[in-house]
Amino acid sequence: MLDIAKKKLEGKNIEFKESDLLGFFDDLGRNEDIDTVMSTYAIHHLTQEEKHILFEKIYGCLPQ
């Protein structure tokens, strides 16, 4: 899926990162700007508790 996205969005100002779904936001640098978070075929694999943790982490990384 990552290869397909890169081909479709070639030339756009987009940085792709591949990571563990829950660990990704812990690995972000403090100066990194996040405008959009997109997940395909992944979130439904998490437990309800993991989903809650994930969405808290996402919310904390987006501009306020």
OpenMM code with the backbone's topology and positions (N, CA, C; nanometers):
from openmm import Vec3, app, unit

residues = "MET LEU ASP ILE ALA LYS LYS LYS LEU GLU GLY LYS ASN ILE GLU PHE LYS GLU SER ASP LEU LEU GLY PHE PHE ASP ASP LEU GLY ARG ASN GLU ASP ILE ASP THR VAL MET SER THR TYR ALA ILE HIS HIS LEU THR GLN GLU GLU LYS HIS ILE LEU PHE GLU LYS ILE TYR GLY CYS LEU PRO GLN".split()
positions = [
    Vec3(0.0818, -0.1188, 0.0000),
    Vec3(0.0000, 0.0000, 0.0000),
    Vec3(0.0866, 0.1258, 0.0000),
    Vec3(0.1978, 0.1191, 0.0694),
    Vec3(0.2867, 0.2347, 0.0740),
    Vec3(0.3439, 0.2656, -0.0641),
    Vec3(0.3833, 0.1627, -0.1379),
    Vec3(0.4349, 0.1828, -0.2741),
    Vec3(0.3298, 0.2440, -0.3654),
    Vec3(0.2066, 0.1996, -0.3524),
    Vec3(0.0974, 0.2526, -0.4349),
    Vec3(0.0744, 0.4002, -0.4022),
    Vec3(0.0724, 0.4333, -0.2731),
    Vec3(0.0509, 0.5720, -0.2318),
    Vec3(0.1629, 0.6618, -0.2827),
    Vec3(0.2862, 0.6138, -0.2742),
    Vec3(0.4000, 0.6931, -0.3220),
    Vec3(0.3889, 0.7212, -0.4712),
    Vec3(0.3454, 0.6225, -0.5494),
    Vec3(0.3292, 0.6429, -0.6936),
    Vec3(0.2184, 0.7440, -0.7219),
    Vec3(0.1060, 0.7295, -0.6523),
    Vec3(-0.0082, 0.8169, -0.6771),
    Vec3(0.0186, 0.9613, -0.6345),
    Vec3(0.1034, 0.9793, -0.5347),
    Vec3(0.1272, 1.1125, -0.4796),
    Vec3(0.2663, 1.1658, -0.5126),
    Vec3(0.3287, 1.1064, -0.6120),
    Vec3(0.4629, 1.1486, -0.6526),
    Vec3(0.4633, 1.2968, -0.6881),
    Vec3(0.5646, 1.3673, -0.6395),
    Vec3(0.5774, 1.5090, -0.6683),
    Vec3(0.5055, 1.5988, -0.5693),
    Vec3(0.4286, 1.5414, -0.4801),
    Vec3(0.3579, 1.6198, -0.3781),
    Vec3(0.4503, 1.6378, -0.2579),
    Vec3(0.4248, 1.7384, -0.1803),
    Vec3(0.5042, 1.7656, -0.0609),
    Vec3(0.4522, 1.6792, 0.0553),
    Vec3(0.4797, 1.5498, 0.0468),
    Vec3(0.4301, 1.4530, 0.1447),
    Vec3(0.5458, 1.3659, 0.1903),
    Vec3(0.5530, 1.3449, 0.3204),
    Vec3(0.6529, 1.2537, 0.3757),
    Vec3(0.5800, 1.1313, 0.4299),
    Vec3(0.6212, 1.0150, 0.3868),
    Vec3(0.5621, 0.8907, 0.4328),
    Vec3(0.6478, 0.8322, 0.5434),
    Vec3(0.5830, 0.7791, 0.6465),
    Vec3(0.6547, 0.7122, 0.7545),
    Vec3(0.5856, 0.5800, 0.7812),
    Vec3(0.6660, 0.4772, 0.7926),
    Vec3(0.6128, 0.3447, 0.8241),
    Vec3(0.6549, 0.3107, 0.9663),
    Vec3(0.5584, 0.2715, 1.0483),
    Vec3(0.5877, 0.2486, 1.1888),
    Vec3(0.4817, 0.1604, 1.2517),
    Vec3(0.5121, 0.1128, 1.3700),
    Vec3(0.4126, 0.0454, 1.4530),
    Vec3(0.3029, 0.1463, 1.4845),
    Vec3(0.1805, 0.1046, 1.4743),
    Vec3(0.0674, 0.1969, 1.4871),
    Vec3(0.0662, 0.2708, 1.6204),
    Vec3(0.0859, 0.2016, 1.7310),
    Vec3(0.0819, 0.2672, 1.8607),
    Vec3(0.2135, 0.3364, 1.8953),
    Vec3(0.3258, 0.2881, 1.8434),
    Vec3(0.4547, 0.3465, 1.8754),
    Vec3(0.4904, 0.4676, 1.7924),
    Vec3(0.4245, 0.4871, 1.6803),
    Vec3(0.4585, 0.5952, 1.5875),
    Vec3(0.4614, 0.7314, 1.6560),
    Vec3(0.3581, 0.7636, 1.7303),
    Vec3(0.3467, 0.8968, 1.7894),
    Vec3(0.4451, 0.9172, 1.9043),
    Vec3(0.4900, 0.8085, 1.9655),
    Vec3(0.5916, 0.8178, 2.0700),
    Vec3(0.7273, 0.8501, 2.0090),
    Vec3(0.7490, 0.8122, 1.8834),
    Vec3(0.8775, 0.8309, 1.8163),
    Vec3(0.8909, 0.9666, 1.7474),
    Vec3(0.7848, 1.0453, 1.7446),
    Vec3(0.7901, 1.1751, 1.6768),
    Vec3(0.8825, 1.2712, 1.7499),
    Vec3(0.9543, 1.3497, 1.6719),
    Vec3(1.0338, 1.4563, 1.7303),
    Vec3(0.9431, 1.5699, 1.7736),
    Vec3(0.9838, 1.6447, 1.8695),
    Vec3(0.9008, 1.7535, 1.9219),
    Vec3(0.8733, 1.8623, 1.8183),
    Vec3(0.9603, 1.8765, 1.7188),
    Vec3(0.9451, 1.9831, 1.6200),
    Vec3(0.8762, 1.9370, 1.4925),
    Vec3(0.8262, 1.8161, 1.4902),
    Vec3(0.7607, 1.7667, 1.3692),
    Vec3(0.6163, 1.8153, 1.3648),
    Vec3(0.5766, 1.8673, 1.2495),
    Vec3(0.4394, 1.9116, 1.2291),
    Vec3(0.3584, 1.8001, 1.1660),
    Vec3(0.2407, 1.7759, 1.2189),
    Vec3(0.1497, 1.6746, 1.1661),
    Vec3(0.0230, 1.7462, 1.1215),
    Vec3(-0.0120, 1.7329, 0.9963),
    Vec3(-0.1353, 1.7944, 0.9452),
    Vec3(-0.2468, 1.6918, 0.9309),
    Vec3(-0.2098, 1.5696, 0.8952),
    Vec3(-0.3084, 1.4666, 0.8650),
    Vec3(-0.2566, 1.3317, 0.9118),
    Vec3(-0.3467, 1.2512, 0.9612),
    Vec3(-0.3145, 1.1129, 0.9968),
    Vec3(-0.4095, 1.0239, 0.9187),
    Vec3(-0.3530, 0.9259, 0.8502),
    Vec3(-0.4342, 0.8342, 0.7708),
    Vec3(-0.3902, 0.6921, 0.7987),
    Vec3(-0.4860, 0.6051, 0.8165),
    Vec3(-0.4557, 0.4640, 0.8381),
    Vec3(-0.5507, 0.3803, 0.7536),
    Vec3(-0.4950, 0.2830, 0.6866),
    Vec3(-0.5753, 0.1935, 0.6036),
    Vec3(-0.5544, 0.0508, 0.6496),
    Vec3(-0.6615, -0.0195, 0.6750),
    Vec3(-0.6546, -0.1608, 0.7124),
    Vec3(-0.5752, -0.1856, 0.8401),
    Vec3(-0.5849, -0.0988, 0.9399),
    Vec3(-0.5044, -0.1198, 1.0599),
    Vec3(-0.5818, -0.1001, 1.1900),
    Vec3(-0.6541, 0.0087, 1.2019),
    Vec3(-0.7147, 0.0432, 1.3307),
    Vec3(-0.8134, -0.0625, 1.3782),
    Vec3(-0.8831, -0.1255, 1.2895),
    Vec3(-0.9822, -0.2248, 1.3319),
    Vec3(-0.9181, -0.3469, 1.3981),
    Vec3(-0.7870, -0.3625, 1.3864),
    Vec3(-0.7172, -0.4731, 1.4516),
    Vec3(-0.6886, -0.4446, 1.5987),
    Vec3(-0.7027, -0.3207, 1.6412),
    Vec3(-0.6738, -0.2838, 1.7796),
    Vec3(-0.7914, -0.3161, 1.8712),
    Vec3(-0.7601, -0.3367, 1.9984),
    Vec3(-0.8659, -0.3532, 2.0981),
    Vec3(-0.9273, -0.2161, 2.1249),
    Vec3(-1.0399, -0.2133, 2.1942),
    Vec3(-1.1038, -0.0854, 2.2268),
    Vec3(-1.0099, 0.0015, 2.3094),
    Vec3(-0.9376, -0.0572, 2.4034),
    Vec3(-0.8435, 0.0182, 2.4863),
    Vec3(-0.7296, 0.0745, 2.4017),
    Vec3(-0.6775, -0.0044, 2.3084),
    Vec3(-0.5709, 0.0419, 2.2204),
    Vec3(-0.6192, 0.1543, 2.1295),
    Vec3(-0.7440, 0.1438, 2.0821),
    Vec3(-0.8002, 0.2516, 1.9990),
    Vec3(-0.8073, 0.3810, 2.0784),
    Vec3(-0.8493, 0.3725, 2.2032),
    Vec3(-0.8584, 0.4907, 2.2882),
    Vec3(-0.7204, 0.5549, 2.3041),
    Vec3(-0.6191, 0.4748, 2.3310),
    Vec3(-0.4817, 0.5227, 2.3452),
    Vec3(-0.4351, 0.5871, 2.2144),
    Vec3(-0.4596, 0.5199, 2.1023),
    Vec3(-0.4175, 0.5713, 1.9719),
    Vec3(-0.4790, 0.7078, 1.9431),
    Vec3(-0.6096, 0.7207, 1.9627),
    Vec3(-0.6754, 0.8477, 1.9301),
    Vec3(-0.6326, 0.9601, 2.0242),
    Vec3(-0.5994, 0.9292, 2.1483),
    Vec3(-0.5431, 1.0307, 2.2377),
    Vec3(-0.4071, 1.0780, 2.1863),
    Vec3(-0.3255, 0.9828, 2.1398),
    Vec3(-0.1934, 1.0185, 2.0866),
    Vec3(-0.2068, 1.1022, 1.9591),
    Vec3(-0.2987, 1.0644, 1.8725),
    Vec3(-0.3212, 1.1412, 1.7492),
    Vec3(-0.3653, 1.2823, 1.7836),
    Vec3(-0.4624, 1.2950, 1.8725),
    Vec3(-0.5132, 1.4271, 1.9114),
    Vec3(-0.4016, 1.5145, 1.9669),
    Vec3(-0.3134, 1.4556, 2.0461),
    Vec3(-0.2043, 1.5302, 2.1059),
    Vec3(-0.1000, 1.5792, 2.0062),
    Vec3(-0.0947, 1.5222, 1.8882),
    Vec3(0.0048, 1.5599, 1.7876),
    Vec3(-0.0472, 1.6595, 1.6841),
    Vec3(-0.1765, 1.6760, 1.6752),
    Vec3(-0.2338, 1.7658, 1.5752),
    Vec3(-0.2337, 1.9102, 1.6255),
    Vec3(-0.2296, 2.0071, 1.5336),
    Vec3(-0.2334, 2.1483, 1.5749),
    Vec3(-0.3594, 2.1780, 1.6549),
    Vec3(-0.3446, 2.2548, 1.7584),
    Vec3(-0.4592, 2.2880, 1.8463),
    Vec3(-0.5238, 2.4172, 1.8033),
] * unit.nanometer
topology = app.Topology()
chain = topology.addChain("A")
for resn in residues:
    res = topology.addResidue(resn, chain)
    for name in ("N", "CA", "C"):
        topology.addAtom(name, app.Element.getBySymbol(name[0]), res)
